[in-house]
Amino acid sequence: MNALDPAGLECLAALAEAGSFDGAAQLLHITQSAVSQRLRSLESNVGHVLVVRARPLRLTEPGKVLLRYARQMQALRADAARELGATLNRDERLPIAVNPNSLATWVLPALDSLVQRGLEQGYGVELIVDDQDFTHDWLRQGEVLGCVSTVSQALRGCACQALGAMRYVAAASPSFIARHLPEGLNRHNFSQLPFITFNRKDDMQTQWAAKAFGVREPQLKERFVPSSEACARAATMGWGLSVLPELLVRPLLAKGALKWVLPEVYLDVTLYWHQWKLSGDEGDASRHGLMDQIGDALLAGARQALRPVTEGQAADNSAP
């Protein structure tokens, strides 16, 4: 395999980002024919088909391998431009994957100052949202440069740091409790009541019920509301019980919009930051790459917002 053509790699990244040849051409400010030519040249060079020409298009396994390389190349280019005080031809996006509950609570404040600087320096952080058990897949496939995940094992070529533990508690509106739980929630009535759930990937409610009532595989009546903030709002409106981050619930409890349900039962889920190792002088914080700065910002924000990780939590992270 010959040296990889940077233009071809940029084309591959644009195709993954846009999902189509036309969209990639618009991102790169070139013709659709030029996108096709660059991709064919790259495929010829590596001896593999990199993109399945479908709608939407998708990357093959070799394409995902090269996408990881292309993303890292983009991040390094943004680092170099920043250090040289140069202007990038177009905004470089630094994609990271985060879980919805972290996004709804501590991630945005943690990244705020970094994002504000990026607006001036020609790079931007792109937030990809998925369940905390699945964000790691985005990193493995090369779609993102870093992720917040429950996975504790680092991929080869990646660094991994524990961020902290996010506590989940059960809550419901006072009206729901008065109407449906006059004698409290117990193992005899929990399966008859609706639980507000983010989506079908989210098993936090079943994990909580299993812990609360000693049931191996509890069957719940679920009402799906695919937004962390909307789940909390639906709970205040009396749609059902919900197991939510304590960070999100705390102000609603203080206002009386929600009430604890079995406050002695909670789940502590340890979160980790993963990122591809790029160049950077670890002895000089001022020369850290942008991904290092993102990781540092998330680590600092998590330490302020999340619970400290105990040794046992770091070793056993079976909760979702």
C-alpha positions as CSV (number, residue, x, y, z in Angstrom):
1,M,0.0,0.0,0.0
2,N,1.4,3.4,-1.0
3,A,1.3,6.5,1.2
4,L,-2.3,7.5,1.8
5,D,-3.5,10.6,-0.1
6,P,-4.7,13.3,2.4
7,A,-7.2,14.5,-0.1
8,G,-8.7,11.0,-0.4
9,L,-8.9,10.6,3.3
10,E,-10.6,14.0,3.6
11,C,-13.1,12.9,1.0
12,L,-13.8,9.7,2.9
13,A,-14.4,11.7,6.1
14,A,-16.8,14.0,4.2
15,L,-18.7,11.1,2.8
16,A,-19.1,9.6,6.3
17,E,-20.2,13.0,7.6
18,A,-22.6,13.9,4.8
19,G,-23.9,10.4,4.0
20,S,-24.0,11.1,0.2
21,F,-21.6,12.1,-2.6
22,D,-23.6,15.3,-3.2
23,G,-23.4,16.3,0.5
24,A,-19.6,15.5,0.6
25,A,-19.1,17.7,-2.5
26,Q,-20.8,20.5,-0.8
27,L,-18.7,20.1,2.4
28,L,-15.5,20.1,0.4
29,H,-16.5,22.8,-2.1
30,I,-15.7,20.5,-5.1
31,T,-17.8,18.7,-7.7
32,Q,-19.5,15.4,-7.1
33,S,-17.3,14.0,-9.9
34,A,-14.2,15.0,-8.0
35,V,-15.4,13.3,-4.9
36,S,-15.9,10.1,-6.9
37,Q,-12.5,10.3,-8.5
38,R,-10.7,10.9,-5.1
39,L,-12.6,8.0,-3.5
40,R,-11.7,5.6,-6.5
41,S,-8.1,6.7,-6.2
42,L,-8.0,5.9,-2.5
43,E,-9.8,2.6,-3.0
44,S,-7.3,1.6,-5.7
45,N,-4.4,2.6,-3.5
46,V,-5.5,0.5,-0.5
47,G,-7.0,-2.4,-2.6
48,H,-10.4,-2.4,-0.8
49,V,-13.8,-1.0,-1.4
50,L,-14.3,1.6,1.2
51,V,-17.9,2.8,0.6
52,V,-21.1,0.9,-0.2
53,R,-22.8,3.0,-2.8
54,A,-26.3,3.0,-1.3
55,R,-28.8,5.5,0.1
56,P,-27.7,6.4,2.7
57,L,-24.2,5.3,1.8
58,R,-22.2,3.3,4.4
59,L,-18.6,2.5,5.0
60,T,-17.2,-1.0,4.7
61,E,-15.0,-2.4,7.5
62,P,-11.8,-1.2,5.7
63,G,-13.5,2.1,5.2
64,K,-14.0,2.4,9.0
65,V,-10.4,1.7,9.6
66,L,-9.3,4.5,7.3
67,L,-12.0,6.8,8.7
68,R,-10.3,6.5,12.1
69,Y,-7.1,7.6,10.5
70,A,-8.8,10.4,8.6
71,R,-10.5,11.8,11.8
72,Q,-7.1,11.8,13.6
73,M,-5.5,13.6,10.6
74,Q,-8.2,16.3,10.8
75,A,-7.6,16.7,14.5
76,L,-3.9,17.0,14.0
77,R,-4.4,19.6,11.2
78,A,-6.5,21.6,13.5
79,D,-3.8,21.4,16.2
80,A,-1.2,22.6,13.8
81,A,-3.3,25.5,12.6
82,R,-4.0,26.5,16.1
83,E,-0.3,26.5,17.1
84,L,0.7,28.4,14.0
85,G,-2.0,30.9,14.3
86,A,-3.2,29.9,10.8
87,T,-6.8,30.0,9.5
88,L,-8.4,26.7,8.4
89,N,-10.0,26.4,5.0
90,R,-13.2,25.2,6.7
91,D,-14.2,24.5,10.2
92,E,-12.7,21.3,11.5
93,R,-15.2,19.3,13.5
94,L,-14.0,17.2,16.4
95,P,-16.7,14.7,16.9
96,I,-17.2,13.1,20.3
97,A,-20.0,10.7,21.4
98,V,-21.8,11.3,24.7
99,N,-24.8,9.8,26.4
100,P,-28.0,11.9,26.7
101,N,-28.0,12.2,30.5
102,S,-24.5,13.6,30.6
103,L,-25.4,16.0,27.8
104,A,-28.5,17.1,29.7
105,T,-26.5,17.8,32.9
106,W,-22.7,18.3,33.0
107,V,-21.2,18.1,29.6
108,L,-22.2,21.5,28.1
109,P,-20.9,23.5,31.1
110,A,-17.7,21.5,31.0
111,L,-17.1,22.2,27.3
112,D,-18.3,25.8,27.2
113,S,-15.1,27.7,27.4
114,L,-13.4,25.4,24.9
115,V,-16.2,25.7,22.4
116,Q,-16.2,29.5,22.7
117,R,-12.5,29.5,21.8
118,G,-13.2,27.2,19.0
119,L,-15.6,29.6,17.4
120,E,-12.7,32.0,17.0
121,Q,-10.1,29.6,16.0
122,G,-11.9,27.6,13.3
123,Y,-12.7,24.3,14.9
124,G,-15.9,23.0,16.5
125,V,-16.9,20.2,18.8
126,E,-19.6,18.0,17.3
127,L,-21.6,16.0,19.9
128,I,-22.9,12.6,18.8
129,V,-25.6,11.3,21.2
130,D,-26.1,7.6,22.0
131,D,-26.8,5.4,25.0
132,Q,-23.8,5.2,27.3
133,D,-23.3,1.5,26.6
134,F,-23.1,2.2,22.8
135,T,-21.0,5.4,22.5
136,H,-17.9,3.2,22.5
137,D,-19.1,1.6,19.2
138,W,-18.8,5.0,17.5
139,L,-15.2,5.3,18.7
140,R,-14.4,1.8,17.5
141,Q,-15.9,2.5,14.0
142,G,-13.9,5.7,13.6
143,E,-17.0,8.0,13.6
144,V,-15.7,9.9,16.6
145,L,-12.4,10.9,18.2
146,G,-13.6,10.4,21.8
147,C,-16.5,9.2,23.8
148,V,-18.1,9.2,27.2
149,S,-18.9,5.5,27.9
150,T,-19.6,2.9,30.6
151,V,-16.9,0.7,29.0
152,S,-13.7,0.7,31.1
153,Q,-11.4,-1.1,28.7
154,A,-9.4,1.1,26.3
155,L,-9.2,0.2,22.6
156,R,-5.7,-0.2,21.3
157,G,-4.3,3.2,20.4
158,C,-6.8,4.9,22.9
159,A,-6.4,6.4,26.3
160,C,-9.1,5.9,29.0
161,Q,-9.8,7.8,32.2
162,A,-12.5,7.4,34.8
163,L,-14.7,10.5,34.9
164,G,-16.9,9.7,37.9
165,A,-20.1,8.0,38.9
166,M,-23.5,9.3,37.9
167,R,-26.2,8.4,40.4
168,Y,-29.7,7.5,39.2
169,V,-32.8,7.7,41.5
170,A,-36.5,7.0,41.0
171,A,-39.0,9.8,41.2
172,A,-42.6,10.6,40.3
173,S,-44.9,13.6,40.6
174,P,-46.8,14.1,43.9
175,S,-50.2,13.7,42.0
176,F,-49.0,10.4,40.5
177,I,-47.9,9.1,43.9
178,A,-51.1,10.2,45.6
179,R,-53.2,8.5,42.9
180,H,-51.3,5.3,42.2
181,L,-49.1,4.8,45.2
182,P,-51.0,5.6,48.3
183,E,-49.3,2.7,50.1
184,G,-46.0,3.0,48.3
185,L,-44.2,1.1,45.6
186,N,-43.5,-2.6,46.3
187,R,-42.8,-5.8,44.5
188,H,-46.5,-6.5,44.1
189,N,-47.5,-3.4,42.3
190,F,-44.4,-2.1,40.4
191,S,-45.1,-4.1,37.2
192,Q,-48.6,-2.6,37.0
193,L,-47.4,1.0,36.8
194,P,-45.9,2.9,33.9
195,F,-42.2,3.7,33.8
196,I,-41.0,6.5,31.6
197,T,-38.1,5.2,29.5
198,F,-35.8,7.0,27.1
199,N,-35.8,4.4,24.4
200,R,-35.5,0.6,23.8
201,K,-31.7,0.8,24.5
202,D,-32.4,2.2,28.0
203,D,-32.6,-0.5,30.6
204,M,-32.0,1.8,33.6
205,Q,-35.6,1.3,34.8
206,T,-35.4,-2.5,34.7
207,Q,-32.0,-2.4,36.4
208,W,-33.4,-0.2,39.2
209,A,-36.5,-2.5,39.6
210,A,-34.3,-5.6,39.7
211,K,-32.2,-4.0,42.5
212,A,-35.3,-2.7,44.4
213,F,-37.3,-5.8,44.4
214,G,-34.9,-8.7,43.9
215,V,-36.4,-9.7,40.6
216,R,-34.0,-11.1,38.0
217,E,-35.8,-9.9,34.8
218,P,-38.6,-7.5,35.8
219,Q,-41.2,-6.8,33.1
220,L,-42.2,-3.2,33.1
221,K,-44.9,-1.1,31.4
222,E,-42.8,1.4,29.6
223,R,-43.7,4.8,28.0
224,F,-40.9,5.9,25.7
225,V,-39.9,9.6,25.8
226,P,-36.6,10.0,23.8
227,S,-35.1,13.0,25.7
228,S,-33.6,13.3,29.1
229,E,-35.2,16.6,29.8
230,A,-38.5,15.5,28.4
231,C,-38.4,12.3,30.5
232,A,-38.1,14.5,33.6
233,R,-40.9,16.8,32.4
234,A,-43.1,13.8,31.6
235,A,-42.5,12.6,35.2
236,T,-43.6,16.0,36.6
237,M,-46.7,15.8,34.5
238,G,-47.7,12.5,36.1
239,W,-47.0,10.2,33.1
240,G,-45.4,7.6,35.3
241,L,-42.3,6.7,37.4
242,S,-38.9,7.4,36.0
243,V,-35.3,6.6,37.0
244,L,-33.3,9.7,36.3
245,P,-29.9,11.2,37.0
246,E,-29.9,12.8,40.5
247,L,-28.3,15.9,38.8
248,L,-31.4,16.3,36.7
249,V,-33.9,15.5,39.4
250,R,-32.5,17.5,42.3
251,P,-33.9,20.9,41.4
252,L,-37.3,19.4,40.6
253,L,-37.3,17.7,44.0
254,A,-36.4,21.0,45.7
255,K,-39.4,22.7,44.0
256,G,-41.8,19.9,44.9
257,A,-42.4,19.0,41.2
258,L,-41.2,15.5,41.9
259,K,-40.9,13.3,45.0
260,W,-38.5,10.5,45.8
261,V,-39.6,6.9,45.2
262,L,-37.7,4.5,47.4
263,P,-34.8,6.9,48.0
264,E,-32.7,4.2,49.6
265,V,-32.5,2.4,46.2
266,Y,-30.2,4.0,43.6
267,L,-27.7,3.1,40.9
268,D,-24.2,4.5,40.6
269,V,-22.9,4.2,37.0
270,T,-19.3,4.9,36.4
271,L,-18.5,6.8,33.3
272,Y,-15.2,6.9,31.4
273,W,-13.6,9.2,28.8
274,H,-11.9,7.4,25.8
275,Q,-10.0,9.2,23.1
276,W,-7.6,8.3,20.3
277,K,-4.0,9.1,21.3
278,L,-2.7,11.9,19.1
279,S,0.5,13.9,19.2
280,G,1.1,16.3,22.0
281,D,3.7,17.3,24.5
282,E,2.3,16.0,27.8
283,G,4.9,18.0,29.7
284,D,3.6,21.3,28.4
285,A,-0.2,21.8,28.9
286,S,-0.1,24.8,26.5
287,R,0.9,22.5,23.7
288,H,-1.7,19.8,24.3
289,G,-3.7,18.9,21.3
290,L,-7.4,19.9,21.0
291,M,-8.5,16.4,21.9
292,D,-6.4,16.5,25.0
293,Q,-8.0,19.8,25.9
294,I,-11.5,18.3,25.4
295,G,-10.6,15.4,27.6
296,D,-9.1,17.7,30.3
297,A,-12.3,19.9,30.2
298,L,-14.6,16.9,30.5
299,L,-12.5,15.5,33.3
300,A,-12.6,18.8,35.2
301,G,-16.4,19.2,34.7
302,A,-17.1,15.6,35.7
303,R,-15.1,16.0,38.9
304,Q,-17.3,18.9,39.9
305,A,-20.6,17.3,38.9
306,L,-20.3,13.5,39.3
307,R,-19.6,11.4,42.4
308,P,-16.0,10.2,43.0
309,V,-15.3,6.7,41.7
310,T,-14.5,4.1,44.3
311,E,-12.2,1.2,43.5
312,G,-15.1,-1.2,43.5
313,Q,-17.1,0.9,41.1
314,A,-14.1,1.2,38.7
315,A,-13.7,-2.6,38.7
316,D,-17.4,-3.4,38.4
317,N,-19.6,-1.3,36.1
318,S,-22.3,-3.8,35.3
319,A,-25.1,-1.2,35.6
320,P,-26.1,0.4,32.3
